[in-house]
Amino acid sequence: MKKLINDPKDVVTEAVAGLGMAHPDLLTVSLDPVFVRRASAKGQGKVAIVSGGGSGHEPLHAGFVGPGMLDAAVPGPVFTSPTPDPVLAATQAVDGGAGVLYIVKNYTGDVLNFETAADLAEAEGITVATVVVDDDVAVKDSLYTAGRRGVAGTVVVEKTAGAAAERGDSLEQVAEVARRTNAATRTMGVALTAGVVPHAGEPSFTLADDEIEIGIGIHGEPGRERVPLEPVDRIVDRLLGAVLDDLGATAGDRVLLFVNGMGGTPLVELYIAFRRAAEVLAEAGIEVSRSLVGDYVTSLEMQGMSITVTRLDDELAELWDAPVETAALRHGR
């Protein structure tokens, strides 16, 4: 294993500390317990949004803390949910009196621990709503979930919900935007290689040199099938076909097309994939009116990608376009 780390036990705390040092204008970091919040004062009367989950998927979630998106993020150990205590501490730090929305990827540990934190917060008089993201179409149940996994579509949910909170929507309204975005979003991924969890020191799964895994999860969970490596256009056709079939997208729809790198895929390859996906959508009469390409929800150094499609209405497009200023996503300012 070759990694730019010191002690595997210190990976998360040192990374979070470095993130705060790199973006002091945007972020304030707590190391005991570990969470990241906006550097600006809590927004009194504004709905606060808190997300989080296991580390190893950076820039998700801490990279999306800032105006127009999250108020706080709680990173757990690599590929492991944070416990309720830091989630509660983050909630207390950002609650401005209008309630707090938890955006939680559908993994059993995340769901249970955020649920416990919500109960603790409610006991202190903080109103909490929760939206669970389950955009992955690859499998219904996996090693980590009951139901579909939450993957790259989480970025889209956090962005639209963050914009709704920023414009002054109520907690119920912000939660509705998040749920509507999740319902309009589907994702499917592929892996060429596995990531290496620092404390394990070896790949989380193995693939032959001529194999790829279709429908992989962001922790290396198994997907739908292993197939021989093939040209990227055929891989895109597999992923996008499954996404569109499940989403029910038809001619005349407007969509956000998001090609996400898993941490070890060069950007040049992601743009080749985006090209093919855009061609397929155009042939189907579906308009790509918004786009995003890059590493946003990763799996350590896994080589691979995912394709996300969100069906847009006028409001969701407006919320996507709204100003955002975070370490990993900035536009509109």
N, C-alpha and C positions, 0 to 999 in steps of 0.2 A: 504494500500500500504506500503510495506517495501522495501526501497531502500537505498543504501549507498550514499546519496547525502546530500547537505546542502539546498540551496534554488533551487527549480526547474528552476528558471530563470537563474541560474549560471551554470547549468550542462555542457553546451557545452564549455564555456570559461575555466572552471576549469579542465575539462577533457583534453582539448587541451594543457593547461598549464602543466598539469601533464605528458602528452605524451612527450612534449619537454624536461622536466626535466629528464625523464627516458632515453631519447635517444639523448643527446646533441651532440654526435658524428655524428648522422645522420640528425638531424632536427633542423631547426630554426623556431620558432613560432612567429606569429604576432597576437596580441589580439585585435587590433583596426586598421583596420578591421581584422576579424579572418581568417587566413589561415596558412598553414604549407608548408614550402619549404625545399629543401635540405640544409644541413649546409654548404656544399662545395660551392665554388663560382660558379656562373652561367657558363654554358659551352658555351663559345664563339664559334660560328659556329656550334653548336649542336642544333637540333630540341628539343624544350622543350615540355613536356607533362603535361597538367593540367587536373585534374578531380575534382569531388566533388559532393555534394548532401546533402540531409538531414542527420543529425546525427542519431544515434541509430542503425547503421549497422556495427559498428566497428568490425574488423579493417579497413574495407572499409571506406573511401579512404585514410585517413591520414596515416594509418599503412603501406601503400604501396609506400610511398615517400622515395626515395633513389636511389643509383646507380643501373641501370638496370631496373628501373620501372618509377615511376612518378617523375617529378621535383617539383610539387606543388599539394596540395589538398585543397579544400575549403569546410569546413563543415558548413552546415546551421543549424538552429534549428532542434530539433528532428522531423524527418519525414517531414521536410519542406525545400524546396530548398534555397540555399544561394541567396542573391540578386546580381545583376550585379557588384556592387562596389567592394566587396572583390574578385570576380573573376577577375576583371580588375587589381586590385592591385597585385594579385598573378601572373598574366600574365606579368605585368611590371617587377616584381621581378625576373622572371626566363628567360625572353626572351634574347637569346644570339645572335640574329641577323639572325637565320636560320628559323624563324617561330615557331609558337606554335600550337600544336594539342590539341584540347579539346576532351576528351572522356566523353560522357554524357549518362547516363541511360535514357531510353525513358519514362520520366514522364513529363507531360505538363509544370510544373513550371521549372524544370531543363532545358528543351529544350529552353524555352522562355528566361530565365535569362542568360544562357550561350550564346544564340544568340545575346542578347543585349550587353553583355560584348564583344563579338567578334566584333560587329559593333564599339564599343567605342575604342577597341584596333586597329582596322584597321584605324580609324581616326587619331591615333597617329603614324601610319606607321608600326605597327606590323602585319605581315601576320598571319592569323589564319585559320586553317582548323578544321572541326568538324566531329566526327564520333559518331553516336548514336547507343547505344547497345540495342538490342531488342531480347534477347535470350529465353524469357519465352514462352513456347508453350501452356500454360494452357488456356489462353483466348486471343482473339484478341484485345478487348477494355476493360478497367476497369475504376474504379472511378478516377484514376490518369492519364490515358493515352489515346491517340488516337493511336491505334496499340498495338503491343506487348510490355510488360514491359521489362525493363532491370534489370536483377537480377545477380545471381552468376557468369554467364559467363563474367561479367565485369572484374573480376580478370584475366581471361585468356587473354582478349583483352589488358588490361593494361600491362600485362607481355610481350606479344609478341611485342607490339608496343614499349614498353620501351627498349627492347633489340635491336630492329631495330634502334631506335634513338641513342642508345649507340654506335652502330657500325658505325654510321656516315651517315645513310640514309638521303635523302632529305625529306622535309615536305610531298611532294606528295607520296613518297615511304613509309614513316611511316604510313600515313593515309591509303594507300592501304593495308598494312599488318593488320592494325586494322580492316578494313572493311572485309577483307578476313577471319580473325579469327572470327569475329562476324557471318559471313555467314556460317561458319563451326561449330557453337556452338549452342546447344539447352539445355534448362534447364526446369525442373518442380519440384515443391516443395509440401510439405505436412505440415500441422500444427496440433499439438495435443492440444496446448493451445495458448492463445494470450499473447502478450507483453503488458506492462503497460506504456503508455507515461507519463513521470514525471509530466507535468503540468495538465494532465487529472486526474491522480490518480485512474484510473480504467481500466480494460482490454479493448482493442480496439474492441473486438468482444467476443461472448460467444459460447462455445461448450459444449454440454452435456458430462458427464464423459465417455460415451461410444461412442462418435463421434470424427471423424477427418475430416479435410477439405482438399480435394485433389485439388492441383493447386493454393494454397494460394499465395498471393503476399507478398513482404517483408515489407509492411506497414500494413499487416492484411487485404488486399483487398480480396474479395471473390474469390474462385476458381471455378473449374468445378462442384463439387458436394460435399455434406456431406454424409459420409458413416459410418457405424459402425466400431469401432476399430477392426483391424484384425492383424494377425501376420505380422511381418516386411517383410518377404519374399513376401507376397502378395502385400504389399504396394509398395515395390521396383518394382515388376512386373508391377504395374499400372503406376508408374512414368516413368520407363525406357522404357516401351512399347510405351508410348506417345512420348517420346524423340526420340527414334529410328525411329518410323514411320514418324515423321516430318523431321528428319535429312536425312532420306533415306539411313542410313548406311547399308552396306551389307558385306557379307563374304569377307575377305581379307583386309578390312579397318583396319588402325591403329588409335587408339583413345587415348585421355586423358580422364580418368574417374575421376571425381571430386565429392565427396560426402561432402556436405557442411552442417554444423550445423547452426541452426537458433538462437543460443544463450543460450538455456536451455536444450540441449540434451547431455547427457554424451558421451564422446568419445567412450566408449565401444559399445554403440548402433550404432554409426556411422560406426564402423568397421564391425559390424554384417551386416549392410546394404551394405557396400562396398563388402563384401564377396559374397552376393547374386547377386549384380549387375555384378561383375566380372564373376561369374558362367554363368549368362544369356548371357553375351557378348561372352564368350568362346564357349558356345553351338551354337551361331550364326556364329561362325567363325571370330569374330571380335577381334583383338588383343589389349589388354590394354597395351600400350607401355609406358604410363606415368600415374601418379596417384597423387591425392591430397585429403587428408581427414582432416577435422577439421572445426573450426568456422572461416570463412573468410568474409562472407556477412550475417550478423545477423539481427534479428528483435527484438532488446532488449533482453528480457528473454524468447521469444517464444520457446516452445518445438516443435521440428520438424526438417526437413531437406530438402535439395534439391539435385537433381542429375543432374549433367552437363556432357555432352559428347561433346568433340571437335574432329572432324575428322582431323587428322594430315597428312600433307605432310612433306617432308624432311626439308623444310625451317621452317615451324612452329614448328616442333620438335626441331630443332636447336635453334630457338629463345626461346622456353620454357626452354631449358637446359642452356641457357646463364647465366652467373653470375648475381645474384641479391642480394642486401644487403639493406633490409628494416626492420622496426620493426617487421613486421608480416610474412615476407617471405624472407628466405635467403638460397641460395645454390650456389655452383660453385666457392666458394672462399676458 
